[in-house]
């Protein structure tokens, strides 16, 4: 569940960067945003896979458990790109 939230937040932050400009036109030039995405991912990995921190209730996941949220992330991105195209 925790990893699913992280994966969907990737799509949400990419979709909410601008109201009208597509991600294809804007690109990934924002270094603060890129650092935020990387640090969020690293934090999720640490919370899931580093044993001393697993006291908060997380446990190591198989790599395939990162994928169930991908379709929802894709839906968010596709929907937002279509909305931006129609504007």
PLY file of the C-alpha trace (Angstrom):
ply
format ascii 1.0
element vertex 87
property float x
property float y
property float z
element edge 86
property int vertex1
property int vertex2
end_header
0.00 0.00 0.00
2.77 2.46 0.92
4.71 1.82 -2.29
1.51 2.27 -4.33
1.09 5.75 -2.88
4.68 6.62 -3.79
4.27 5.38 -7.37
1.01 7.29 -7.89
2.61 10.42 -6.40
5.24 10.25 -9.16
2.47 10.55 -11.75
0.61 13.18 -9.77
3.62 15.47 -9.43
4.41 15.11 -13.15
0.80 15.83 -14.08
0.40 18.87 -11.80
3.53 20.74 -12.84
1.71 23.03 -15.28
-1.90 23.59 -16.24
-1.44 23.79 -19.99
2.05 22.72 -21.01
2.52 19.05 -21.79
5.28 17.04 -20.14
6.68 16.44 -23.64
7.09 20.18 -24.22
8.27 21.11 -20.74
10.63 18.20 -20.16
12.32 17.31 -16.89
14.55 20.37 -16.46
13.44 21.21 -12.91
16.31 19.95 -10.75
14.42 20.46 -7.48
11.55 18.33 -8.76
13.94 15.65 -10.00
15.68 15.64 -6.62
12.29 15.35 -4.90
11.28 12.37 -7.02
14.61 10.70 -6.39
14.57 11.37 -2.65
10.97 10.11 -2.34
11.95 6.91 -4.11
15.08 6.45 -2.00
13.09 7.06 1.19
10.51 4.45 0.14
13.30 1.97 -0.59
14.93 2.65 2.79
11.63 2.30 4.65
10.92 -1.01 2.93
14.29 -2.70 2.78
16.51 -1.47 5.66
15.88 -3.81 8.62
16.37 -1.39 11.57
13.75 0.95 10.12
11.18 -1.82 9.57
9.89 -1.24 13.12
7.26 1.10 11.66
5.46 -1.88 10.14
6.90 -2.16 6.67
8.51 -5.28 5.30
10.71 -6.05 2.31
8.76 -6.28 -0.94
9.44 -8.32 -4.01
10.23 -6.12 -7.00
6.94 -7.07 -8.72
4.98 -5.47 -5.87
6.05 -2.05 -7.13
4.03 -2.62 -10.33
0.31 -2.85 -9.31
0.06 0.94 -8.97
1.60 1.57 -12.42
-1.72 1.34 -14.33
-3.24 3.97 -12.05
-0.21 6.21 -12.51
-0.49 5.80 -16.28
-4.20 6.67 -16.15
-3.40 9.88 -14.26
-0.70 10.88 -16.75
-2.73 9.99 -19.86
-5.83 11.76 -18.57
-3.86 14.90 -17.77
-2.05 14.89 -21.12
-5.41 14.58 -22.95
-6.84 17.40 -20.82
-3.84 19.61 -21.63
-4.15 18.79 -25.34
-7.82 19.84 -25.33
-7.10 23.16 -23.61
0 1
1 2
2 3
3 4
4 5
5 6
6 7
7 8
8 9
9 10
10 11
11 12
12 13
13 14
14 15
15 16
16 17
17 18
18 19
19 20
20 21
21 22
22 23
23 24
24 25
25 26
26 27
27 28
28 29
29 30
30 31
31 32
32 33
33 34
34 35
35 36
36 37
37 38
38 39
39 40
40 41
41 42
42 43
43 44
44 45
45 46
46 47
47 48
48 49
49 50
50 51
51 52
52 53
53 54
54 55
55 56
56 57
57 58
58 59
59 60
60 61
61 62
62 63
63 64
64 65
65 66
66 67
67 68
68 69
69 70
70 71
71 72
72 73
73 74
74 75
75 76
76 77
77 78
78 79
79 80
80 81
81 82
82 83
83 84
84 85
85 86
